[in-house]
Amino acid sequence: MATVDVATPTAEPGNGKQAPSPPAARRSSFSGADLALRALLFAVTLAGLVVLATAKQTALVPVPQIPGLLLSRPAKFNHSPALIYLLVALCVTCFYSLLTALTSLKLIISGSSPTKTLFLLVLLDVLYAAIMASATGSGGGVAWIGFKGNTHTNWNKICNIYGNFCRHIGSSIFLGLIASIILVLLTILNTHSLYRRSR
């Protein structure tokens, strides 16, 4: 009995369909951007934490009731609950950025990024963005009163006396704002990555 050889269809070089590589490249670029942003977030929050923790100054303050009398009064960040809240927010966000940066590095090395992990990162990024935004806003309100005062409530400005202290507070608030923006960018980046996977 004659045997019939059945040729298995082979894809020609010109017509063969290969596994698309651009999506993998896009995933790699997203992971690299995620890691870079988280490393930047760690550096920004660490700098803000150090600047705020070292915000202290002692100056001679005039006593309104006794003209010509000056008293030595210290100014520290822990004198304001809003600034303590900002310090705690910077601290926990700094620790969070370190953990998630290590997670992102692990995902890059393994070459995979599970959808559940990305979804969890999005949720946590939104949470920490809200924490940093609220802490920056509350600290900014206190700093504005210290810089401008409030004539309606008879709150005097202090930045004309505690200049170095106010510069530290202003710098830490600015770094907190940058951290909030980075967290928003991370949320957008990972949300976009999840959206592309769902298509």
C-alpha positions in Angstrom: 0.0 0.0 0.0 1.4 3.3 -1.0 1.9 5.8 1.7 1.0 9.4 1.3 3.2 12.0 2.9 1.2 14.7 4.4 3.3 17.9 4.5 2.8 20.0 7.5 2.1 23.6 6.6 5.1 25.7 7.3 4.9 29.5 7.4 7.1 31.1 4.8 9.4 33.8 5.9 7.4 36.4 4.2 3.9 35.3 5.3 4.6 33.6 8.6 3.0 35.1 11.7 5.3 35.6 14.6 4.6 36.5 18.2 4.3 40.2 18.4 7.3 41.7 20.3 6.1 45.3 20.6 3.7 44.6 23.5 6.5 43.0 25.5 8.7 46.0 24.7 5.9 48.3 25.9 5.6 46.3 29.1 9.3 46.5 29.6 9.3 50.3 29.1 6.4 50.7 31.5 8.2 48.6 34.1 11.3 50.8 33.6 9.3 54.0 34.0 7.6 52.6 37.0 10.9 51.8 38.7 12.4 55.2 37.8 9.4 57.0 39.2 9.4 55.0 42.4 13.2 55.6 42.9 12.5 59.3 42.4 9.7 59.2 44.9 12.0 57.6 47.4 14.6 60.3 46.9 12.1 63.1 47.1 10.3 61.9 50.2 13.6 61.1 52.0 14.8 64.6 51.3 11.6 66.1 52.5 11.7 64.0 55.6 15.3 65.2 56.4 14.5 68.8 55.7 11.4 68.8 57.8 12.9 66.9 60.7 15.8 69.4 60.9 13.4 72.4 60.9 14.2 74.2 64.2 15.5 77.6 65.0 15.8 79.7 68.2 15.4 83.5 67.9 14.8 86.5 70.0 11.1 87.4 70.1 9.8 90.7 71.3 7.2 90.7 74.1 4.2 92.8 73.1 3.2 93.6 76.7 6.7 94.8 77.6 8.3 97.1 75.0 12.0 96.5 74.5 12.0 93.1 76.1 13.2 90.2 74.0 12.8 86.5 74.9 14.6 83.6 73.3 12.0 81.3 71.9 12.6 78.1 69.8 10.5 77.1 66.8 10.3 73.4 65.9 8.2 71.4 63.4 6.6 69.4 66.3 5.0 72.5 67.6 2.3 72.1 64.9 0.1 69.0 64.5 -0.2 69.7 60.8 3.6 69.6 60.4 3.8 66.4 62.4 1.2 64.9 60.1 3.3 66.0 57.1 6.4 64.3 58.7 4.4 61.0 59.2 3.1 61.1 55.7 6.6 61.6 54.3 7.9 58.8 56.4 5.3 56.2 55.5 5.4 57.2 51.8 9.2 57.0 51.8 9.0 53.4 53.2 6.2 52.6 50.7 8.3 53.8 47.8 11.2 51.7 48.8 9.1 48.5 49.1 7.4 49.1 45.8 10.6 50.0 44.0 12.0 46.6 45.1 8.8 45.0 43.9 9.1 46.7 40.5 12.7 45.7 40.2 11.8 42.1 41.0 9.1 42.2 38.3 11.6 43.5 35.7 14.1 40.8 36.5 11.4 38.0 36.4 10.1 39.4 33.1 6.4 39.3 34.3 4.0 41.7 35.8 0.8 40.0 37.1 -2.4 41.9 36.7 -3.3 41.4 40.4 0.0 43.1 41.4 -0.5 46.0 39.1 -4.1 46.5 40.4 -2.8 46.4 44.0 -0.2 49.0 43.1 -2.8 51.3 41.6 -4.9 51.1 44.7 -2.0 51.8 47.0 -0.7 54.6 44.8 -4.1 56.3 45.0 -4.2 55.9 48.7 -0.7 57.3 49.3 -1.3 60.1 46.8 -4.4 61.1 48.9 -2.3 61.0 52.1 0.5 63.1 50.7 -1.9 65.6 49.1 -3.8 66.1 52.4 -0.6 66.4 54.4 0.9 68.8 52.0 -2.3 70.9 52.0 -2.5 71.0 55.8 1.2 71.9 56.1 0.9 74.5 53.4 -2.0 76.2 55.3 0.2 76.5 58.5 3.2 77.7 56.4 1.0 80.4 54.7 -0.1 81.7 58.1 3.5 81.8 59.3 4.5 83.7 56.2 1.6 86.1 55.9 -0.2 86.0 59.2 -3.9 86.6 59.6 -5.2 90.0 60.6 -8.8 88.8 61.1 -7.7 86.4 63.8 -4.7 88.4 65.1 -2.3 85.6 64.1 1.1 87.3 63.6 3.5 86.1 60.9 6.7 84.6 62.2 8.8 84.1 59.0 10.2 87.5 59.4 11.8 86.3 62.7 12.3 82.5 62.0 13.6 82.8 58.5 15.6 79.6 58.4 12.8 77.6 60.0 10.3 78.8 57.4 12.7 77.9 54.6 12.9 74.4 55.9 9.1 74.2 56.2 8.6 75.6 52.7 11.1 73.2 51.1 9.5 70.2 52.8 6.1 71.2 51.6 7.3 71.7 48.1 8.9 68.2 48.1 5.7 66.8 49.5 3.8 68.4 46.5 6.4 66.8 44.1 5.8 63.4 45.8 2.0 63.8 45.4 2.5 64.5 41.7 4.8 61.5 41.3 2.2 59.2 42.9 -0.5 60.6 40.5 1.8 59.8 37.6 2.4 56.3 38.9 -1.4 55.8 39.2 -1.9 57.0 35.6 1.0 54.8 34.3 -0.2 51.6 35.9 -3.8 52.2 35.1 -2.9 52.7 31.5 -1.0 49.4 31.6 -4.0 47.6 33.0 -6.2 49.2 30.4 -4.0 47.9 27.6 -4.1 44.4 29.0 -7.9 44.4 29.1 -8.2 45.2 25.4 
